[in-house]
Amino acid sequence: MLNSNESRLRRARQTRAKIAELKVVRLSIHRTNCHIYAQVIDGTGGKVLASASTLEPEVRTLLQNGGTIDAAAAIGKRIAEKSKGLGIETVAFDRSGFRYHGRVKALAEAAREHGLKF
């Protein structure tokens, strides 16, 4: 029997396989109870082009807690701005097996509002 983390990783594997097949830039997220992380990874999967997380000093001064929907929205905005600065406008959203709900949804919607297409 699989535990919840193994189940999440199994779900993530299917998404990542499809994104790798398409060879597109992906927006990969990871969330923990206290923080949320986002990375834009190139089509070959070998290089991180941009990243943002609630651990960054600039973000920590704005937020008192990194595990909230507001924090996720701030990271979505930040990763969208960094990506657009690099000329990346279209990405594939890799939610890493997490449900599209709560903080994951907030990050995705904020990234879309600030110009990323997926």
Secondary structure as UniProt FT lines:
FT   HELIX           4..22
FT   STRAND          26..31
FT   STRAND          36..41
FT   TURN            43..44
FT   STRAND          48..53
FT   TURN            54..55
FT   HELIX           57..62
FT   TURN            66..67
FT   HELIX           69..85
FT   TURN            86..87
FT   STRAND          92..94
FT   TURN            96..97
FT   HELIX           103..113
FT   TURN            114..115
//
